Amino acid sequence: MKKLGVLILTLLLVASAFVSGCVSDEEGGAEEGAEEAPTITELNFGYQPSTHQIAYMTAAEKGWWEEDLAPYGIEKINGYEFPTGAPEMQAMLAGDLDVAYVGAAPVITALSQGLDAKIIAAVQIQGSNLVLRPEFEYENPQDLKGLSIATFPPGTVQDTLLRNWLKENDLDPEKDVTVLGMGPGDAVSAISAGRVDAVFLPHPAPAIIESEGNGRSVVASGEMEANHACCVLVASGEMIREHPEIVEQIVKTHIRATEYNKANVDEAAQVFANKTTQDVETVKMSLQEWDGTWITDPAPIENSTVEYARVQYELGYIQKPLTAEEIFDTSFYEAAVSEE
């Protein structure tokens, strides 16, 4: 009899635990055995030495990344500079970057290669120029026939935009024009030494070439495609899933830095000069002459970015076009601005 009483009591306790567990799950409690997101204390950022991405540099110089992310346990920000978006996205594919300031087009190429990430905010639009050596005349795109043009490597914004623009103007980028993929430093050196006839590069490279008398801007990228997407802010899928509160704060800090730069352009130029050792007056001239605009809202660049995916598919860079849903996660931007 005593053994029977113990058995009944045991069964009741098991049943109680089972019911409690069910009720807890229905009320949103964590499932038994569910793993918590690992604590992180450092973040790895990627960026490029372009005036397109001064928001990252301003937040870094002023200590805003550490200041704003400290409440979430972040103690250190590691910044890694890349010449173009292609190697930057390879680093992100390898898992070496948590966040990246990068062109929208290389993100598409990387996503098609299996990158687990999403664009979470815009950084800027337009802001690149086709620069021709002084000895060449230019009235229309047909004047480029037979010339060599250095630009960023395949899959980047500049490469994608240039090749599509050439095709739209009845020039075959494989036959009529020689398009050479290079980093910004190599491309500036190449046109300066006369090894290429033209370059298509983001600022401040066009202003640097012009200030040295080695070329003149003949087409701004906004003339190739009005308000086209250029640089964006990307977060890894792991960050998005496991640390959404940190991702939202990253967007908030990016907005903070962007708005500060827009209100203090000369100071933004100085921040860039400090980071890159470029002449500050040349940087100021670049920001006066470029057709770029710093923005943060990803909505205006969605269509342009999806168009890049179509162009890259037609160029054979990717196997299928991507949709906006496959490229963007705008929820963090929407949450960030709704709390302002």
C-alpha positions as CSV (number, residue, x, y, z in Angstrom):
1,M,0.0,0.0,0.0
2,K,2.8,2.3,0.9
3,K,4.5,1.6,-2.4
4,L,1.3,2.4,-4.3
5,G,1.0,5.8,-2.6
6,V,4.6,6.7,-3.6
7,L,3.8,5.6,-7.2
8,I,0.7,7.8,-7.4
9,L,2.6,10.8,-5.9
10,T,5.3,10.3,-8.5
11,L,2.8,10.2,-11.4
12,L,1.1,13.3,-10.1
13,L,4.4,15.2,-9.9
14,V,5.3,14.2,-13.5
15,A,1.9,15.2,-14.8
16,S,2.2,18.5,-13.0
17,A,5.6,19.2,-14.5
18,F,4.3,18.3,-18.0
19,V,1.2,20.6,-17.6
20,S,3.4,23.4,-16.3
21,G,5.7,23.0,-19.2
22,C,2.9,23.2,-21.7
23,V,1.4,26.2,-20.1
24,S,4.8,27.9,-20.1
25,D,5.3,27.3,-23.8
26,E,1.8,28.6,-24.6
27,E,2.6,31.8,-22.7
28,G,5.8,32.3,-24.7
29,G,8.2,30.7,-22.2
30,A,11.5,29.4,-23.6
31,E,11.4,25.7,-24.7
32,E,13.3,23.4,-22.5
33,G,16.8,22.9,-23.9
34,A,16.6,26.0,-26.1
35,E,20.1,27.7,-26.4
36,E,20.6,31.3,-25.5
37,A,22.4,33.5,-28.0
38,P,26.1,33.6,-27.1
39,T,27.4,36.8,-25.5
40,I,29.6,38.9,-27.7
41,T,32.0,41.7,-26.7
42,E,33.5,42.6,-30.0
43,L,32.2,43.5,-33.5
44,N,34.1,43.4,-36.8
45,F,33.2,46.1,-39.3
46,G,34.3,46.3,-42.9
47,Y,34.5,49.6,-44.8
48,Q,36.3,51.2,-47.8
49,P,38.3,54.4,-48.1
50,S,35.6,56.4,-49.9
51,T,33.7,59.5,-49.0
52,H,30.6,57.4,-49.6
53,Q,31.3,55.8,-46.2
54,I,32.3,58.6,-44.0
55,A,29.4,57.7,-41.6
56,Y,31.4,54.8,-40.4
57,M,34.5,56.9,-40.0
58,T,32.7,59.7,-38.1
59,A,31.1,57.3,-35.6
60,A,34.5,55.6,-35.2
61,E,36.5,58.9,-34.7
62,K,33.9,60.3,-32.2
63,G,33.7,57.0,-30.3
64,W,30.0,56.6,-31.0
65,W,30.2,52.9,-31.9
66,E,31.6,52.0,-28.5
67,E,29.5,54.5,-26.6
68,D,26.2,53.5,-28.2
69,L,26.9,49.7,-28.1
70,A,28.4,49.5,-24.6
71,P,25.0,49.0,-23.0
72,Y,24.7,45.8,-25.0
73,G,28.0,44.4,-23.8
74,I,30.1,45.5,-26.8
75,E,33.6,46.5,-25.5
76,K,35.6,46.7,-28.8
77,I,35.0,47.7,-32.4
78,N,37.4,46.3,-35.0
79,G,37.5,48.1,-38.3
80,Y,38.9,46.5,-41.4
81,E,39.6,48.5,-44.6
82,F,39.0,47.0,-48.0
83,P,39.9,48.5,-51.4
84,T,36.6,47.5,-53.0
85,G,33.4,45.6,-52.2
86,A,34.4,42.3,-53.8
87,P,37.1,41.3,-51.3
88,E,35.0,42.8,-48.5
89,M,32.2,40.4,-49.3
90,Q,34.6,37.5,-49.5
91,A,35.6,38.3,-46.0
92,M,32.0,38.4,-44.9
93,L,31.4,35.1,-46.6
94,A,34.2,33.6,-44.6
95,G,32.6,34.8,-41.4
96,D,35.2,37.5,-40.7
97,L,32.8,40.4,-40.6
98,D,29.7,41.1,-38.6
99,V,28.8,44.4,-40.3
100,A,29.8,46.0,-43.5
101,Y,29.7,49.3,-45.3
102,V,29.8,48.2,-48.9
103,G,28.2,48.7,-52.3
104,A,24.8,47.2,-53.0
105,A,26.0,45.2,-56.0
106,P,28.7,43.1,-54.4
107,V,26.2,42.2,-51.7
108,I,24.0,40.7,-54.5
109,T,26.9,38.7,-55.8
110,A,27.8,37.4,-52.4
111,L,24.2,36.5,-51.6
112,S,24.0,34.5,-54.7
113,Q,27.1,32.6,-53.5
114,G,25.5,31.8,-50.2
115,L,26.2,34.8,-48.0
116,D,23.9,34.8,-44.9
117,A,23.2,38.5,-44.5
118,K,20.8,41.3,-45.4
119,I,21.0,45.0,-46.2
120,I,19.6,46.9,-43.2
121,A,20.0,50.5,-44.2
122,A,21.2,52.7,-47.0
123,V,24.4,54.7,-46.9
124,Q,24.4,56.9,-50.0
125,I,23.3,57.2,-53.6
126,Q,25.2,58.1,-56.8
127,G,28.6,59.6,-56.2
128,S,30.9,58.1,-58.9
129,N,32.3,59.7,-62.1
130,L,33.7,58.6,-65.4
131,V,37.0,60.5,-65.8
132,L,38.7,60.7,-69.2
133,R,42.3,61.6,-69.8
134,P,42.8,65.2,-71.1
135,E,43.9,64.3,-74.6
136,F,40.6,62.6,-75.4
137,E,37.5,64.5,-76.7
138,Y,34.1,63.5,-75.4
139,E,30.7,64.4,-76.7
140,N,28.7,61.2,-76.2
141,P,29.3,57.6,-75.1
142,Q,30.4,56.5,-78.7
143,D,33.6,58.5,-78.2
144,L,34.6,55.8,-75.7
145,K,34.8,53.2,-78.4
146,G,38.3,51.6,-78.5
147,L,39.3,53.0,-75.2
148,S,40.3,51.3,-72.0
149,I,38.4,52.1,-68.7
150,A,39.6,51.0,-65.3
151,T,36.8,50.5,-62.7
152,F,36.2,48.3,-59.7
153,P,36.2,44.5,-60.2
154,P,33.3,42.5,-61.6
155,G,30.2,42.5,-59.4
156,T,30.8,45.9,-57.8
157,V,28.4,48.9,-58.2
158,Q,30.8,50.7,-60.6
159,D,31.4,47.6,-62.8
160,T,27.7,46.7,-62.9
161,L,26.6,50.3,-63.6
162,L,29.3,51.0,-66.2
163,R,28.7,47.8,-68.2
164,N,24.9,48.3,-68.2
165,W,25.3,52.0,-69.3
166,L,27.7,51.0,-72.1
167,K,25.2,48.4,-73.4
168,E,22.3,50.9,-73.2
169,N,24.4,53.2,-75.4
170,D,25.1,50.5,-78.1
171,L,28.6,49.7,-76.9
172,D,29.7,46.1,-76.2
173,P,31.7,46.2,-72.9
174,E,33.5,43.0,-74.1
175,K,34.4,44.2,-77.6
176,D,34.0,47.9,-78.1
177,V,35.6,49.0,-74.8
178,T,38.3,47.4,-72.6
179,V,37.0,47.3,-69.0
180,L,39.7,46.6,-66.5
181,G,38.9,45.7,-62.8
182,M,41.2,47.5,-60.3
183,G,41.2,48.9,-56.8
184,P,41.0,52.7,-56.5
185,G,44.7,53.3,-55.9
186,D,45.7,51.2,-58.8
187,A,43.1,52.8,-61.1
188,V,44.2,56.4,-60.1
189,S,47.9,55.4,-60.8
190,A,46.9,53.8,-64.1
191,I,45.2,56.9,-65.5
192,S,47.8,59.2,-64.1
193,A,50.5,57.2,-65.9
194,G,48.5,56.9,-69.1
195,R,48.2,53.1,-68.9
196,V,44.4,53.5,-69.2
197,D,42.4,56.1,-71.1
198,A,39.6,56.5,-68.4
199,V,38.4,55.4,-65.0
200,F,35.0,55.1,-63.5
201,L,35.4,55.4,-59.7
202,P,33.6,56.6,-56.6
203,H,34.7,59.9,-54.9
204,P,37.1,61.2,-53.9
205,A,39.1,59.5,-56.7
206,P,37.7,61.6,-59.5
207,A,38.5,64.9,-57.6
208,I,42.0,63.6,-56.9
209,I,42.7,62.9,-60.6
210,E,41.3,66.2,-61.7
211,S,43.3,68.2,-59.1
212,E,46.5,66.6,-60.4
213,G,45.6,67.5,-64.0
214,N,45.4,63.8,-65.2
215,G,41.8,63.8,-66.3
216,R,38.4,65.5,-66.4
217,S,35.0,64.1,-65.3
218,V,32.7,63.7,-68.3
219,V,29.8,61.7,-66.9
220,A,28.4,61.5,-63.3
221,S,26.9,58.2,-62.2
222,G,23.6,59.8,-61.6
223,E,23.5,60.5,-65.4
224,M,23.9,56.8,-66.0
225,E,21.1,56.0,-63.7
226,A,19.3,58.6,-61.6
227,N,19.3,58.1,-57.8
228,H,21.0,54.7,-58.2
229,A,21.9,52.7,-55.1
230,C,25.5,52.7,-54.1
231,C,26.7,52.0,-50.6
232,V,24.6,50.2,-48.0
233,L,24.9,48.9,-44.5
234,V,24.9,45.1,-44.2
235,A,24.5,42.8,-41.1
236,S,25.2,39.1,-41.0
237,G,22.3,36.7,-40.6
238,E,23.8,35.5,-37.3
239,M,23.7,39.1,-35.9
240,I,20.2,39.6,-37.2
241,R,18.9,36.4,-35.6
242,E,20.9,36.3,-32.4
243,H,21.5,40.0,-31.5
244,P,18.6,42.0,-33.1
245,E,18.9,44.7,-30.3
246,I,22.5,45.3,-31.3
247,V,21.6,45.5,-35.0
248,E,19.0,48.1,-34.3
249,Q,21.4,50.2,-32.3
250,I,24.0,49.9,-35.2
251,V,21.3,51.4,-37.5
252,K,20.6,54.2,-34.9
253,T,24.3,55.0,-34.7
254,H,24.6,55.0,-38.5
255,I,21.7,57.5,-38.7
256,R,23.3,59.6,-36.0
257,A,26.6,59.8,-37.9
258,T,25.0,60.4,-41.3
259,E,22.9,63.3,-40.0
260,Y,25.9,64.8,-38.3
261,N,27.9,64.6,-41.5
262,K,25.2,66.2,-43.5
263,A,25.0,69.1,-41.1
264,N,28.9,69.4,-40.9
265,V,30.3,68.7,-44.3
266,D,33.6,70.3,-43.8
267,E,34.1,68.4,-40.6
268,A,33.2,65.2,-42.4
269,A,35.9,66.0,-44.9
270,Q,38.4,66.4,-42.2
271,V,37.4,63.1,-40.6
272,F,38.0,61.5,-44.0
273,A,41.3,63.2,-44.4
274,N,42.4,62.1,-40.9
275,K,41.5,58.5,-41.7
276,T,43.0,58.3,-45.2
277,T,45.7,61.0,-45.2
278,Q,44.1,62.6,-48.3
279,D,44.5,66.3,-48.7
280,V,41.5,67.9,-46.9
281,E,41.0,70.6,-49.5
282,T,40.7,68.0,-52.2
283,V,38.2,66.1,-50.1
284,K,36.2,69.3,-49.6
285,M,36.2,69.9,-53.4
286,S,35.1,66.3,-54.0
287,L,32.1,66.7,-51.7
288,Q,31.2,70.0,-53.4
289,E,31.4,68.5,-56.9
290,W,30.1,64.9,-56.5
291,D,26.4,64.1,-57.3
292,G,26.2,61.8,-54.3
293,T,23.9,62.1,-51.3
294,W,24.3,60.4,-47.9
295,I,21.0,58.7,-46.9
296,T,19.9,56.1,-44.4
297,D,16.4,55.0,-45.5
298,P,16.7,51.7,-47.5
299,A,13.2,52.2,-49.2
300,P,14.4,54.5,-52.0
301,I,17.1,52.1,-53.1
302,E,15.2,48.9,-53.2
303,N,14.2,49.1,-56.8
304,S,17.6,50.1,-57.9
305,T,19.2,47.3,-56.0
306,V,16.8,44.7,-57.4
307,E,17.7,46.1,-60.9
308,Y,21.4,45.4,-60.1
309,A,20.4,41.8,-59.6
310,R,18.7,41.7,-63.0
311,V,21.8,43.3,-64.7
312,Q,24.1,40.9,-62.9
313,Y,22.0,38.0,-64.0
314,E,22.2,39.2,-67.6
315,L,25.9,39.7,-67.3
316,G,26.3,36.1,-66.1
317,Y,27.5,37.1,-62.7
318,I,24.7,35.3,-60.8
319,Q,22.5,32.3,-61.6
320,K,19.2,34.0,-60.9
321,P,17.8,37.4,-60.1
322,L,17.1,38.1,-56.4
323,T,14.0,39.7,-54.9
324,A,13.9,42.6,-52.5
325,E,12.9,40.2,-49.7
326,E,16.0,38.1,-50.4
327,I,18.3,41.2,-50.2
328,F,16.8,43.5,-47.6
329,D,15.6,43.5,-44.0
330,T,14.2,47.0,-43.4
331,S,12.7,46.2,-40.0
332,F,15.6,47.5,-38.0
333,Y,15.6,50.8,-39.8
334,E,11.8,51.1,-39.3
335,A,12.2,50.3,-35.6
336,A,15.1,52.8,-35.2
337,V,13.2,55.8,-36.8
338,S,9.9,54.9,-35.0
339,E,11.6,55.4,-31.7
340,E,13.1,58.9,-32.5
